[in-house]
Amino acid sequence: VFDGCENLHTVKLPYNPDTTFVIPMATFSWCGNLKSIEFPANTRRIEQMAFYRTGIENLDFTTITSDVFVEGYYTFSACNNLQSVKANGNFKFGSTILDTFQDCKALKTVTINGSVDDDIKITPDAFRFCDNLESVEVYRLKGSGEPNEMDSVFVGCKKLQRVISTCPPELNKFGYCCFDGCEGLKEVPNPTQAFLINDYAFNGCAALE
């Protein structure tokens, strides 16, 4: 729709209480000067590459009141000005998604709040090569139950120090290369039930205590 609109700087999407809102595939991709966006409260789905290589500086999903699903590949990937992501428990990684925030080089913090039964299933490669990511805090981290659960989620996040699950995490495993190359990692969530650690899950995590 707006693919490659280099002079687009800010977007306020319309709110219609009688329907749900969907941001289709590649809607704002390659909008390198798009700095901010305001999501309507009834945003239901954000599709593949919707914000690929935009100039977005902060993502705030907390104004969305419906369950919002991020679907497909590279939805917010390579947004090199993105510094923070904030969301509530209604934020969901869709079952078809990979590489959601891959290569967001300036991203430092991710906070996903929640209450009661809320949980977040982080899909493979979600934060791959986010070089400056320092902390991820979620309400309850939950495993997907899929064979690729937690595979390569934080691979190459050299400055990542901690991943915190406020409630006890419900993970089946730390997947293949989950924290591979996280040189500064000091703290990870500790599942209360039996879990697996796959090959290279903590490869190169020299600071882990």
C-alpha positions as CSV (number, residue, x, y, z in Angstrom):
1,V,0.0,0.0,0.0
2,F,2.7,2.5,1.1
3,D,5.7,0.4,0.2
4,G,8.7,2.6,-0.3
5,C,7.1,6.0,0.6
6,E,10.3,7.6,1.8
7,N,8.6,10.9,2.8
8,L,6.1,9.3,5.1
9,H,7.0,10.3,8.7
10,T,4.0,9.6,11.0
11,V,0.9,7.5,10.7
12,K,-2.3,7.5,12.8
13,L,-4.5,4.7,11.7
14,P,-8.3,5.1,11.8
15,Y,-10.5,3.5,14.4
16,N,-13.8,1.9,13.5
17,P,-15.6,0.3,16.5
18,D,-17.8,-1.8,14.2
19,T,-15.0,-3.9,12.8
20,T,-11.4,-5.1,13.4
21,F,-8.3,-3.6,11.9
22,V,-5.8,-5.5,9.8
23,I,-2.4,-4.2,8.6
24,P,-1.8,-6.2,5.4
25,M,1.5,-7.6,4.1
26,A,4.2,-5.1,3.3
27,T,2.0,-2.1,4.0
28,F,4.8,0.2,5.2
29,S,7.9,-1.7,4.2
30,W,10.9,0.3,3.1
31,C,9.3,3.5,4.5
32,G,12.7,4.5,5.9
33,N,11.6,7.8,7.4
34,L,8.5,6.6,9.1
35,K,9.3,7.4,12.7
36,S,6.0,6.8,14.6
37,I,2.7,5.0,14.3
38,E,-0.4,5.0,16.4
39,F,-2.4,1.7,16.3
40,P,-6.2,1.7,16.7
41,A,-7.5,-0.1,19.7
42,N,-9.1,-2.8,17.6
43,T,-6.0,-3.8,15.7
44,R,-6.4,-7.6,15.2
45,R,-3.6,-8.6,12.9
46,I,-0.3,-7.3,11.6
47,E,0.9,-9.2,8.6
48,Q,4.2,-10.3,7.0
49,M,6.8,-7.5,6.3
50,A,4.2,-4.9,7.3
51,F,7.0,-2.6,8.8
52,Y,10.1,-4.1,7.2
53,R,13.0,-1.6,7.1
54,T,10.9,1.3,8.4
55,G,12.4,4.1,10.5
56,I,10.1,3.3,13.5
57,E,11.7,4.4,16.8
58,N,9.4,2.9,19.4
59,L,6.5,0.4,19.2
60,D,3.7,0.8,21.7
61,F,1.0,-1.9,21.4
62,T,-0.5,-1.1,24.8
63,T,-3.3,1.1,23.3
64,I,-4.6,-2.0,21.5
65,T,-7.4,-3.7,23.5
66,S,-8.2,-6.7,21.3
67,D,-5.9,-9.7,20.9
68,V,-3.4,-8.7,18.2
69,F,-1.5,-11.3,16.2
70,V,1.7,-10.7,14.4
71,E,1.9,-13.0,11.5
72,G,4.4,-14.1,8.8
73,Y,8.0,-13.3,8.2
74,Y,10.1,-10.2,8.9
75,T,7.1,-8.1,10.2
76,F,9.3,-5.6,12.0
77,S,12.7,-6.8,10.8
78,A,15.6,-4.5,10.0
79,C,14.0,-1.5,11.7
80,N,17.3,0.0,12.6
81,N,16.0,3.0,14.6
82,L,13.7,0.9,16.8
83,Q,14.7,1.2,20.4
84,S,11.9,-0.2,22.5
85,V,8.8,-2.5,22.3
86,K,6.0,-2.3,24.8
87,A,2.9,-4.5,24.8
88,N,0.3,-6.1,27.1
89,G,-0.8,-9.7,27.4
90,N,-3.0,-9.5,24.3
91,F,0.0,-9.3,22.1
92,K,0.6,-12.6,20.3
93,F,3.2,-14.1,18.1
94,G,1.2,-15.9,15.4
95,S,1.8,-19.6,14.7
96,T,3.2,-18.8,11.2
97,I,5.7,-16.2,12.3
98,L,9.5,-16.1,12.1
99,D,12.2,-13.4,12.3
100,T,9.8,-10.8,13.7
101,F,12.4,-8.3,15.0
102,Q,15.5,-9.7,13.3
103,D,18.3,-7.3,12.7
104,C,16.7,-4.4,14.7
105,K,20.2,-3.1,15.5
106,A,19.1,-0.3,17.9
107,L,16.6,-2.3,19.9
108,K,17.4,-2.2,23.6
109,T,14.3,-3.2,25.6
110,V,11.2,-5.4,25.2
111,T,8.5,-5.3,27.8
112,I,5.3,-7.4,27.5
113,N,3.1,-7.1,30.6
114,G,0.1,-9.2,31.5
115,S,-2.2,-10.4,34.2
116,V,-3.9,-13.6,35.4
117,D,-3.7,-16.2,32.6
118,D,-1.8,-14.1,30.0
119,D,1.3,-15.7,28.4
120,I,3.6,-15.1,25.5
121,K,5.0,-17.7,23.1
122,I,8.1,-16.2,21.5
123,T,8.6,-17.8,18.1
124,P,12.0,-18.9,16.4
125,D,14.5,-16.2,15.3
126,A,12.3,-13.5,16.9
127,F,15.2,-11.3,18.0
128,R,18.0,-12.8,15.9
129,F,21.0,-10.4,15.6
130,C,19.5,-7.6,17.6
131,D,23.0,-6.5,18.5
132,N,22.1,-3.9,21.2
133,L,19.2,-5.7,22.9
134,E,19.8,-5.6,26.7
135,S,16.7,-6.9,28.4
136,V,13.5,-8.7,27.7
137,E,10.8,-8.9,30.4
138,V,7.5,-10.7,29.9
139,Y,4.6,-11.6,32.2
140,R,4.7,-15.4,31.6
141,L,6.9,-17.0,29.0
142,K,5.3,-20.1,27.6
143,G,6.6,-22.8,25.2
144,S,4.8,-23.4,21.9
145,G,5.1,-27.2,22.1
146,E,6.3,-27.2,18.5
147,P,9.6,-29.0,17.6
148,N,11.2,-25.7,16.9
149,E,10.2,-24.2,20.3
150,M,12.6,-21.3,21.3
151,D,15.0,-22.1,18.4
152,S,17.5,-19.3,17.7
153,V,15.3,-16.7,19.5
154,F,18.2,-14.6,20.7
155,V,21.1,-15.8,18.6
156,G,23.7,-13.1,18.2
157,C,22.3,-10.7,20.8
158,K,25.7,-9.9,22.2
159,K,24.6,-7.3,24.7
160,L,21.6,-9.2,26.1
161,Q,21.9,-9.4,29.9
162,R,18.6,-10.8,31.1
163,V,15.4,-12.5,30.0
164,I,12.8,-12.3,32.8
165,S,9.5,-14.0,33.1
166,T,7.5,-12.4,36.0
167,C,5.5,-15.6,36.5
168,P,7.2,-19.0,36.5
169,P,7.8,-19.8,32.8
170,E,6.1,-22.8,31.2
171,L,8.8,-23.9,28.8
172,N,9.4,-27.4,27.4
173,K,12.9,-26.5,26.3
174,F,15.5,-23.9,25.4
175,G,15.7,-24.6,21.7
176,Y,18.6,-25.0,19.3
177,C,20.9,-21.9,19.4
178,C,18.4,-20.1,21.6
179,F,21.0,-17.9,23.2
180,D,23.9,-18.6,21.0
181,G,26.5,-15.8,21.1
182,C,24.8,-13.9,23.9
183,E,28.1,-12.9,25.5
184,G,26.7,-10.7,28.2
185,L,23.8,-13.0,29.3
186,K,23.5,-13.2,33.1
187,E,19.9,-14.2,33.8
188,V,17.4,-16.5,32.1
189,P,14.0,-17.8,33.3
190,N,14.0,-21.0,35.2
191,P,11.2,-23.4,34.3
192,T,9.6,-25.1,37.2
193,Q,8.9,-28.4,35.3
194,A,11.3,-30.7,33.6
195,F,12.7,-29.2,30.4
196,L,15.3,-29.9,27.7
197,I,18.3,-27.9,26.6
198,N,19.0,-28.3,22.9
199,D,22.4,-28.1,21.2
200,Y,24.2,-24.8,21.3
201,A,21.4,-23.3,23.4
202,F,23.9,-21.4,25.5
203,N,26.9,-21.5,23.3
204,G,29.3,-18.6,24.0
205,C,27.3,-17.3,27.0
206,A,30.5,-16.5,29.0
207,A,28.8,-14.2,31.6
208,L,26.0,-16.6,32.6
209,E,26.1,-17.3,36.3
